[in-house]
């Protein structure tokens, strides 16, 4: 089977899988007939795609620049290997010219076959790419040619879906940067203020260097000048032409003083114009920026050595140009008071302005690449899933109250960030909901759990042994109003991959790994028994939800194991798959009513294997003492602390760390409340006394027992509709103090 996908002599491109990738894209209902190809440096080129001729149009005769129509079939796809072969029979030497080091390093020049071979796999980089090659002919002259095309996605529409994701990401997160110096770029078509044609940094570099350099040289010799009036003091014999008005004065002066000088006004041409001052400013600014870029990329291994050397050549040439004597007579640029027709209509001045605009845009892209940002389509999809999860949370009635970034700095200084890692950053969003002061929500983006206990402020208390784990999204619901302050955690992982219209099987398998490998270790400091943190884990993938329902295998598995996959694809209506929306909304539907809390916990853990089941509620009925009026309703309306002697615990073989609710009762058996136990800790009585005093809760002095050990219970606000003792089923009540009447009635601690 012929694996040739494109021919444009001397260029030929082969790929064994490109045709299959095109079929996959069509099955996913993606448009792949909007490609455009551009060829420069080849005289009278002919283009064939899969053996079919494509008509080319001449755009620029001077540079032999040709372009196809914008409705050609795509032949370049993500995650597909290609071999570019260029036959240069007249070349003595040939090489690839590109800023991308990996391309240049893999290029091979066969001097016998006169063929330049470049293997490329675009990975998940989408959009425009340019391949530029140079060769030295037998005459010693250096020649250049280039080929440009587009890399299409087999999962999402490159123009429709990616534009939506870019818009939504940039609108929601101003701090996220788009890294556009990749193998490809989509930034120019997305920027409404930029040139309408897609351009790569390489194309900007070549056009700026050649166009600006050529026009600056012309400007020095063909610059615009203006007429200025100049006054000179001359003697009569030095005057070549005298006005009638001055003639009589000169005649009289000759009699009285032959050496007298007279003012003569004449008009002269001067090059020190606002326009030339602006050109001088552009030249100086460009040279300064070039030197900054050179310093930044000098040690960056992602940039090819040939590109670094060419920038140095450019800076050297323009340093000489900047020293030309013409600029010595040009003053400092102080701005333009009004619009200048010269700058907009003169070919030299207008050409320099346009090239400078391209250079500034290119430097912005280069700056973003050096800082780091979204690297490719896969990472863009991950961040976009973060945007949609944030959208689901806010639409469910939650409001963002805090934002935490890790290893990410916000900066407005151009080309000032030396960070090497290229990522959008680890982020934590905190949310609250009106009417639920002790319930909070957090959404984590790319948190890391490792062998050391996490204390980074993002995912505190987490571990993963022995291999680090980094899911894309983690949703955590914090119930500080419930016994032992439980945290319900769900993991979502964005996968820019498809298998037919499902998530790949290995991606779903990874969710089992996340749920089992990520553990809560804060209570034990990483030692002893550890607790599995997450309840469920789900893949988010760019599938079409219109063909899926709850009977889908990967969705149905959520009900069985709480592991599964949900489709999430961009659309123009800014909506989210109803399947995913319903699931997230069910997680976030909170209540403070006891019966609904119990029902919701059962729902959360319904599909979770039995190893992690919710704790059985245990109600501790504790007889209170009369001192400090602990046996009254008024006391418990203000106090959320309760203390129990360790002697009583040992005597009755009690296990207070297992209790979930505390029911203080009077000596007569009156129920004074039913409070969730948020924490239990064994402490000395004098430490407990300090806690009581700090919270203005009455406690009588008992100096002789200051060092005695007590269990201190921190209680929460009562849930709604808490059960009374008589309605609690047998086996769920622990009696404290009722078995010993002395403990129930005397004035010592219970």
C-alpha positions in Angstrom: 0.0 0.0 0.0 1.4 3.4 -1.0 2.0 5.5 2.1 2.7 8.7 0.2 0.4 11.5 1.5 1.8 14.6 -0.1 4.1 15.4 -3.0 5.5 18.8 -3.9 8.8 18.3 -5.6 11.4 18.4 -4.3 9.4 17.7 -1.1 7.6 14.3 -0.4 5.8 13.2 2.8 5.1 9.6 3.8 3.1 8.2 6.6 1.8 4.6 7.2 -1.1 5.7 9.4 -2.3 9.1 8.1 -5.1 7.6 6.0 -6.4 5.6 9.0 -6.3 8.8 11.1 -8.4 10.6 8.5 -11.0 7.9 8.7 -11.0 8.1 12.5 -11.6 11.8 12.3 -14.5 11.3 9.9 -16.1 8.7 12.2 -15.9 11.3 15.0 -17.9 13.7 12.7 -15.0 16.1 12.4 -14.4 18.5 9.5 -11.1 17.8 7.9 -11.6 19.5 4.5 -10.5 23.0 5.6 -6.7 22.7 5.3 -4.5 25.2 3.5 -0.9 24.7 2.3 1.8 27.3 1.6 5.0 26.8 -0.4 7.8 29.4 -0.7 11.2 29.3 -2.4 10.2 26.7 -5.0 9.7 27.9 -8.6 6.4 26.7 -10.3 5.6 24.1 -7.6 3.0 21.4 -8.1 1.1 19.9 -5.1 -0.6 16.5 -4.8 -2.5 15.1 -1.8 -2.9 11.3 -1.8 -2.2 11.5 -5.6 -4.8 14.2 -6.3 -3.6 17.5 -7.8 -4.2 20.7 -5.9 -4.3 24.1 -7.5 -1.9 26.7 -6.2 -2.1 30.5 -6.5 0.9 32.8 -6.6 0.8 35.3 -3.7 4.2 37.0 -4.0 6.1 36.7 -7.2 9.4 38.1 -5.7 9.6 35.4 -3.1 8.0 32.6 -5.2 5.2 32.3 -2.5 2.3 30.0 -3.4 -0.9 29.1 -1.5 -3.6 26.5 -2.0 -7.3 27.2 -1.4 -8.6 27.0 2.2 -10.7 23.9 1.6 -8.1 21.2 1.0 -8.2 17.8 2.7 -6.1 17.4 5.8 -3.2 15.0 5.7 -1.5 15.9 8.9 -3.0 14.6 12.2 -2.1 14.5 15.9 -0.2 11.5 17.3 0.9 10.4 13.8 4.4 9.8 12.5 5.5 11.4 9.2 8.7 11.3 7.1 9.5 14.5 5.2 12.0 13.9 2.4 13.5 16.8 0.4 15.6 16.0 -2.7 18.2 18.7 -3.4 20.3 17.6 -6.4 22.2 20.9 -6.7 23.1 21.2 -3.0 26.5 20.7 -1.5 25.1 21.0 2.0 21.5 21.1 3.3 20.0 21.5 6.8 16.7 22.3 8.5 16.3 25.8 9.8 13.9 25.8 12.8 13.8 27.0 16.4 12.7 23.5 17.5 15.8 21.6 18.7 14.2 18.1 18.4 13.4 18.6 14.7 16.9 19.8 13.9 18.6 17.0 15.9 16.6 14.3 14.1 17.2 15.7 10.6 19.6 13.7 8.4 21.4 15.0 5.3 22.5 12.2 2.9 25.2 13.8 0.8 25.3 10.9 -1.7 21.5 10.7 -2.3 21.3 14.5 -2.0 18.3 14.0 0.3 17.3 15.8 3.5 15.1 13.5 5.8 13.1 14.9 8.7 11.0 12.5 10.8 8.2 14.3 12.7 5.4 13.3 15.1 3.4 16.3 16.0 2.0 14.7 19.2 -0.9 16.7 20.5 0.3 20.0 19.0 -2.4 21.3 16.6 -2.7 24.2 14.2 -0.2 25.7 11.7 3.3 24.4 11.3 6.1 25.5 9.0 9.1 23.4 7.8 11.9 25.6 6.5 15.1 24.2 4.9 18.2 25.8 3.6 20.9 24.5 1.3 24.2 25.8 -0.1 24.5 25.4 -3.9 27.5 24.8 -6.0 27.9 28.5 -6.4 28.3 28.9 -2.7 25.0 30.8 -2.4 22.6 30.0 0.4 19.0 29.3 -0.6 15.9 28.8 1.4 12.5 27.2 0.9 9.6 26.3 3.2 6.3 24.4 3.4 3.4 25.2 5.7 0.3 23.2 6.6 -2.1 22.4 9.5 -2.2 19.6 12.0 -5.7 18.4 12.6 -7.2 16.6 15.6 -8.9 13.2 15.4 -10.9 13.9 18.5 -12.2 17.5 18.3 -12.7 20.0 15.6 -9.6 22.2 15.4 -11.5 25.4 14.5 -14.9 24.9 16.3 -14.1 23.1 19.5 -10.6 24.5 20.2 -11.8 28.1 19.7 -14.5 27.5 22.3 -12.0 26.0 24.7 -9.5 28.9 24.2 -12.2 31.5 24.7 -13.6 29.9 27.9 -10.2 29.2 29.4 -9.0 32.8 28.8 -12.2 34.3 30.0 -12.2 32.4 33.3 -8.5 32.2 34.1 -6.5 35.3 33.2 -3.4 33.8 34.9 -3.2 30.9 32.4 -0.7 31.4 29.6 -0.9 29.8 26.2 2.4 28.4 25.1 2.5 29.0 21.4 6.0 28.3 20.4 5.4 24.6 19.9 5.7 22.5 16.7 2.5 24.3 15.7 0.5 27.4 16.7 -3.1 28.4 16.7 -2.6 31.8 18.3 -2.6 34.0 15.2 -6.0 33.0 13.9 -7.4 33.3 17.4 -6.1 36.9 18.0 -8.6 39.2 16.3 -6.0 42.0 16.3 -3.4 40.0 14.5 -2.9 39.2 10.8 -5.7 37.0 9.5 -3.2 34.4 8.2 -1.8 31.8 10.5 1.9 32.5 11.2 4.5 30.7 13.2 7.3 32.4 15.1 9.7 31.1 12.4 7.8 32.9 9.7 7.8 36.1 11.7 11.5 35.8 12.3 12.3 35.4 8.6 10.0 38.1 7.4 11.0 40.6 10.1 14.7 40.1 9.5 14.5 40.4 5.7 11.8 43.0 5.4 12.9 45.3 8.2 16.6 45.0 7.3 16.0 45.8 3.7 13.8 48.8 4.4 16.0 50.3 7.0 18.9 50.2 4.5 16.7 52.0 2.0 15.5 54.5 4.6 19.1 55.6 5.3 19.6 56.6 1.6 16.0 57.4 0.7 14.6 59.0 3.9 11.9 61.6 4.0 13.0 65.2 4.9 11.1 68.4 5.7 11.7 72.0 4.8 12.7 74.2 7.7 13.3 78.0 7.7 16.9 78.9 8.7 18.1 82.4 9.5 21.7 83.5 8.7 23.5 86.8 9.3 25.3 87.8 6.1 27.3 90.8 4.9 26.1 92.5 1.8 28.7 91.0 -0.6 27.6 87.4 0.6 24.0 87.9 -0.4 23.1 86.3 -3.7 19.5 87.5 -3.7 18.0 90.5 -1.9 14.4 91.2 -1.4 13.1 94.6 -2.4 12.2 95.3 1.2 15.8 94.6 2.4 17.5 96.4 -0.6 17.0 100.0 0.7 18.3 98.9 4.2 21.4 97.4 2.7 22.2 100.5 0.5 22.0 102.7 3.6 24.1 100.3 5.6 26.9 100.2 3.1 27.4 103.9 3.5 27.5 103.8 7.3 29.0 100.4 8.0 30.3 98.2 5.1 30.8 95.2 7.5 27.3 95.2 8.9 25.4 91.8 8.7 21.8 91.4 7.8 19.4 88.5 8.6 18.6 86.3 5.6 15.9 83.6 5.9 16.1 80.5 3.6 14.5 77.0 3.6 16.6 73.9 4.0 15.9 70.1 4.0 16.3 68.4 7.3 16.1 64.7 8.0 15.3 65.1 11.8 11.6 64.5 11.3 9.1 62.8 13.8 8.9 59.9 11.4 12.6 59.3 11.2 12.8 59.6 15.0 10.2 56.9 15.2 12.2 54.7 12.9 15.3 55.2 15.0 13.3 54.2 18.1 12.1 51.0 16.4 15.6 50.1 15.4 17.0 50.6 18.9 14.1 48.8 20.5 14.3 45.8 18.2 18.1 45.5 18.8 17.5 45.6 22.6 14.7 43.0 22.4 16.9 40.7 20.3 19.7 40.8 22.9 17.2 40.0 25.7 15.8 37.1 23.7 19.3 35.8 22.9 20.2 35.8 26.6 17.0 34.1 27.5 17.3 31.2 25.1 21.0 30.7 25.2 20.8 27.9 27.8 17.3 26.7 26.7 17.8 23.2 25.2 14.4 23.3 23.5 15.8 25.9 21.0 18.0 24.7 18.2 21.6 25.9 18.0 21.1 27.1 14.4 18.3 29.4 15.5 20.4 30.8 18.4 23.3 31.5 16.0 21.0 33.1 13.4 19.6 35.5 16.1 23.1 36.4 17.0 23.9 37.1 13.3 20.8 39.3 13.2 21.8 41.2 16.3 25.3 41.7 14.9 24.0 43.1 11.5 21.6 45.5 13.2 24.3 46.7 15.6 26.3 47.9 12.6 23.1 49.4 11.1 22.4 51.2 14.4 25.8 52.8 14.3 25.3 54.4 10.9 26.1 58.1 10.8 22.6 58.9 9.5 21.1 58.3 13.0 23.5 60.8 14.6 21.5 63.7 13.2 18.2 62.2 14.3 16.8 63.3 17.7 15.1 61.3 20.4 11.6 60.1 19.7 9.0 61.8 22.0 5.8 60.5 20.4 3.6 61.6 17.5 1.3 64.5 18.1 -0.9 63.6 15.2 -1.4 60.9 12.6 1.3 60.8 9.9 0.4 60.0 6.3 4.1 59.2 5.7 4.0 56.3 8.2 0.9 54.8 6.7 1.5 55.4 3.0 5.2 55.5 2.3 6.2 51.9 1.4 9.5 52.1 3.4 8.0 53.5 6.6 4.8 51.5 6.4 6.8 48.3 5.7 8.9 48.9 8.8 5.9 49.6 11.0 4.2 46.4 9.8 7.3 44.3 10.3 7.7 45.8 13.8 4.1 44.9 14.6 4.8 41.2 13.6 7.9 41.2 15.7 6.1 42.5 18.8 3.4 39.8 18.4 6.1 37.2 17.9 8.0 38.3 21.0 4.8 38.0 23.0 4.4 34.4 21.9 8.1 33.7 22.6 7.8 35.4 26.0 4.9 33.1 26.9 6.8 30.0 25.8 9.8 30.9 28.0 7.4 31.5 31.0 5.5 28.3 30.4 1.8 27.8 29.9 -0.6 25.4 28.1 1.7 23.4 25.9 -0.6 21.5 23.6 -4.1 20.3 22.9 -4.1 17.7 25.7 -3.2 20.2 28.3 -5.6 22.7 27.0 -8.3 20.1 27.3 -7.3 19.4 30.9 -7.5 23.1 31.8 -10.8 23.5 30.0 -12.2 20.6 32.0 -11.2 22.5 35.1 -13.2 25.5 33.7 -16.3 23.3 33.2 -16.0 21.8 36.7 -15.8 25.3 38.2 -18.8 26.2 36.1 -20.8 23.2 37.4 -20.0 24.1 41.0 -21.0 27.8 40.7 -24.2 26.8 38.9 -25.0 24.6 41.8 -25.2 27.6 44.2 -21.6 27.6 45.5 -19.4 30.7 45.4 -15.7 30.9 45.2 -14.1 32.4 48.3 -10.4 31.7 47.9 -7.8 30.8 45.3 -4.4 29.2 46.0 -1.6 28.7 43.4 1.5 26.5 43.8 4.7 27.0 41.8 3.0 29.6 39.7 3.8 33.3 39.7 1.6 36.1 38.2 3.8 38.6 36.4 3.4 41.4 33.9 7.1 41.7 33.2 7.9 40.7 29.7 10.6 38.0 29.4 11.2 38.0 33.1 10.3 34.5 34.3 13.1 31.8 34.5 10.8 28.9 35.4 11.6 25.8 33.5 8.5 23.7 34.0 5.8 24.3 31.4 2.5 23.9 33.1 -0.6 25.9 34.0 0.2 25.4 37.7 -1.3 23.5 40.6 -4.3 25.4 41.8 -6.9 25.1 44.6 -10.3 26.9 44.5 -12.3 27.1 47.8 -16.1 27.5 47.7 -18.8 28.3 50.3 -22.6 28.3 50.2 -25.0 30.6 51.9 -26.6 29.2 55.0 -23.9 26.5 55.4 -21.1 28.1 57.5 -19.5 24.8 58.5 -19.6 23.1 55.1 -17.1 24.0 52.4 -16.0 22.7 49.0 -12.6 22.7 47.3 -11.6 22.0 43.7 -8.0 21.1 43.1 -6.2 21.2 39.7 -3.3 18.8 39.2 -2.4 18.3 42.9 0.4 15.8 43.8 0.3 13.1 46.4 3.7 11.5 47.1 5.6 9.4 49.6 6.0 12.4 51.9 3.0 13.8 53.7 1.7 16.7 51.7 1.9 20.1 53.4 1.7 22.4 50.4 -1.6 24.0 51.2 -3.3 22.3 48.3 -3.9 18.7 49.4 -2.7 18.7 52.9 -2.4 15.3 54.6 -2.2 13.2 51.5 0.2 10.5 50.5 0.8 8.0 47.7 3.2 5.1 48.2 5.4 4.1 46.5 4.7 6.0 43.3 3.6 9.7 43.1 0.1 10.3 41.8 -1.2 13.5 40.1 -4.8 13.4 39.0 -6.1 16.4 37.0 -9.1 17.4 39.1 -10.1 16.6 42.7 -13.4 17.6 44.2 -13.5 17.6 48.1 -16.6 18.3 50.2 -15.7 19.2 53.8 -18.4 18.6 56.4 -17.0 20.3 59.5 -20.5 20.1 61.0 -20.6 16.3 61.2 -18.9 13.9 63.7 -15.1 13.7 63.1 -15.4 16.2 60.3 -15.5 13.9 57.3 -14.2 14.8 53.8 -15.8 13.3 50.8 -13.5 13.2 47.8 -14.0 12.5 44.1 -11.3 12.3 41.5 -11.7 13.4 37.8 -9.0 12.9 35.2 -9.1 14.6 31.8 -8.0 12.4 28.9 -7.7 13.9 25.5 -8.2 10.5 24.0 -10.9 8.5 22.4 -11.7 4.8 21.6 -14.6 5.0 19.2 -16.9 7.1 21.4 -15.7 5.8 24.8 -12.7 6.6 27.0 -9.8 4.2 26.4 -9.8 1.2 28.7 -6.4 2.0 30.2 -7.7 5.4 31.2 -10.5 3.8 33.2 -8.1 1.4 34.8 -6.1 4.3 35.9 -9.0 5.5 38.0 -8.9 2.3 40.1 -5.2 3.1 40.7 -6.0 6.7 41.8 -8.7 5.6 44.2 -6.5 2.9 45.8 -3.1 4.6 45.7 -4.0 8.0 47.1 -4.4 7.8 50.9 -5.2 10.0 53.8 -2.3 9.9 56.3 -2.5 13.1 58.3 -3.9 11.4 61.4 -1.0 8.9 61.6 1.7 11.1 60.2 2.3 8.6 57.5 2.8 5.7 60.0 0.4 3.0 60.9 -3.0 2.3 59.4 -3.8 4.6 56.5 -7.2 5.5 55.0 -8.2 5.5 51.4 -9.3 9.1 50.6 -11.4 9.0 47.5 -14.9 7.7 47.1 -14.9 7.5 43.3 -12.8 8.3 40.3 -14.0 9.2 36.8 -12.5 9.9 33.3 -13.5 13.0 31.4 -12.9 12.5 27.7 -13.9 14.4 24.5 -16.8 12.0 23.5 -20.1 12.8 22.0 -22.7 12.5 24.8 -25.6 12.6 22.3 -25.1 8.9 21.5 -24.6 7.8 25.2 -27.0 7.2 28.0 -27.0 5.8 31.5 -26.9 2.3 30.0 -23.5 2.9 28.6 -21.0 0.5 30.0 -18.6 3.1 31.4 -21.4 5.1 32.9 -23.3 2.2 34.3 -20.1 1.1 36.1 -20.3 4.2 38.3 -23.4 2.7 40.0 -21.5 -0.5 40.6 -18.0 0.6 41.6 -18.0 4.4 41.5 -15.4 4.1 38.7 -16.3 5.2 35.2 -16.1 7.8 32.5 -18.2 10.8 31.4 -18.0 12.5 27.9 -17.2 16.2 28.0 -17.0 18.0 24.6 -17.1 21.8 23.9 -20.2 23.3 22.3 -21.4 26.8 21.4 -24.1 26.8 24.1 -21.6 26.7 27.0 -23.4 23.6 28.4 -22.1 20.4 30.0 -23.1 16.8 29.4 -26.3 16.1 31.4 -24.8 12.8 32.6 -21.8 14.6 34.2 -23.9 17.5 35.4 -26.4 15.2 37.2 -23.6 13.4 38.9 -21.8 16.5 40.2 -25.0 18.1 41.3 -25.8 15.0 43.3 -22.4 15.3 45.1 -23.0 19.0 46.0 -26.6 18.7 47.2 -26.0 19.1 51.0 -28.4 19.3 53.9 -28.0 19.8 57.7 -31.1 17.6 58.5 -30.0 14.4 60.2 -32.1 12.0 58.1 -30.9 13.5 54.8 -27.3 13.4 56.0 -27.6 9.7 56.7 -29.3 9.2 53.4 -26.7 11.2 51.5 -23.8 9.3 53.1 -25.4 6.0 52.1 -25.7 7.4 48.5 -22.1 8.5 48.4 -20.8 5.0 49.4 -23.4 3.0 47.5 -21.0 1.9 44.8 -17.8 1.9 46.9 -16.3 -1.5 47.8 -17.0 -2.5 51.4 -13.5 -1.7 52.6 -14.5 1.9 53.0 -18.0 2.1 54.4 -19.4 5.0 56.4 -19.0 4.9 60.2 -21.9 3.5 62.2 -23.4 6.3 64.3 -22.9 5.8 68.1 -24.8 8.0 70.5 -23.1 8.5 73.9 -25.7 9.3 76.7 -23.6 11.2 79.3 -25.0 12.1 82.7 -23.9 15.7 83.5 -23.0 17.1 86.9 -24.8 20.0 88.7 -21.7 22.1 89.1 -21.4 25.0 86.6 -25.0 24.2 85.7 -23.9 21.6 83.2 -27.2 19.8 83.8 -29.3 22.7 82.3 -30.4 23.5 78.8 -28.9 27.0 79.1 -25.4 25.6 79.6 -25.5 23.5 76.4 -26.9 26.4 74.3 -23.6 28.2 74.8 -21.1 25.4 75.3 -19.6 23.0 72.7 -17.0 21.3 75.0 -17.4 18.2 77.2 -14.9 16.5 79.4 -14.8 12.9 80.6 -12.2 11.5 83.2 -9.9 8.9 81.8 -10.5 6.9 85.1 -14.2 6.6 84.2 -13.3 5.5 80.6 -11.0 2.8 82.0 -13.5 1.7 84.6 -16.3 1.2 82.2 -14.1 -0.1 79.3 -15.4 2.8 77.1 -14.1 3.7 73.6 -14.8 7.5 73.3 -12.9 7.7 70.0 -15.6 5.6 68.3 -18.5 7.8 69.4 -20.1 10.1 66.8 -22.8 11.9 68.8 -23.0 13.0 72.4 -26.3 13.3 74.3 -25.9 15.2 77.6 -28.6 14.4 80.1 -29.5 15.7 83.5 -29.4 13.5 86.6 -33.2 13.1 86.1 -32.7 11.7 82.6 -33.8 14.9 80.7 -32.1 15.0 77.3 -30.3 18.4 77.0 -29.3 18.1 73.3 -27.8 15.8 70.7 -24.5 17.1 69.3 -22.1 15.7 66.7 -18.6 15.0 68.1 -16.1 16.8 65.8 -13.0 15.6 67.7 -11.8 13.7 70.7 -8.5 14.1 72.4 -6.9 12.9 75.7 -5.5 16.0 77.6 -4.4 17.1 81.1 -7.1 18.9 83.0 -5.1 22.2 83.3 -4.9 22.3 79.5 -8.6 21.7 79.2 -9.2 24.5 81.7 -7.3 26.9 79.5 -9.5 25.9 76.6 -12.7 26.5 78.6 -11.5 29.9 79.8 -10.5 31.0 76.3 -14.0 30.2 75.1 -15.6 31.8 78.2 -17.2 28.5 79.3 -17.5 28.2 83.1 -15.4 25.5 84.8 -14.8 25.2 88.5 -11.3 25.0 89.9 -9.9 21.7 90.8 -6.2 22.3 91.5 -5.6 18.8 92.9 -6.6 17.3 89.6 -4.7 19.6 87.2 -2.5 16.7 86.0 -5.3 14.2 85.7 -6.1 13.0 82.2 -9.5 13.7 80.6 -11.0 13.1 77.2 -12.0 16.5 75.7 -14.9 16.4 73.2 -15.3 19.2 70.8 -18.9 19.3 69.7 -20.6 20.8 66.6 -24.0 22.5 66.1 -27.0 20.1 66.3 -28.2 18.9 62.9 -31.9 19.4 62.2 -34.4 16.7 63.5 -31.9 14.8 65.7 -33.4 11.7 67.2 -34.2 11.5 70.9 -33.0 8.6 73.1 -36.2 6.7 72.9 -36.1 6.5 69.1 -32.5 5.3 68.8 -32.4 1.7 68.0 -30.7 -0.7 70.4 -26.9 -1.2 69.9 -26.3 2.4 68.8 -26.4 4.0 72.4 -23.5 4.0 74.8 -24.4 4.8 78.5 -21.9 6.9 80.4 -22.3 7.5 84.1 -25.6 5.8 84.5 -24.1 2.6 85.8 -22.6 4.4 88.8 -24.9 6.6 90.7 -22.0 8.4 92.4 -20.8 9.6 89.1 -24.2 10.8 88.2 -25.1 12.9 91.3 -22.0 14.2 93.0 -20.1 17.5 92.3 -17.1 15.9 90.7 -16.5 15.7 87.0 -18.8 13.1 85.3 
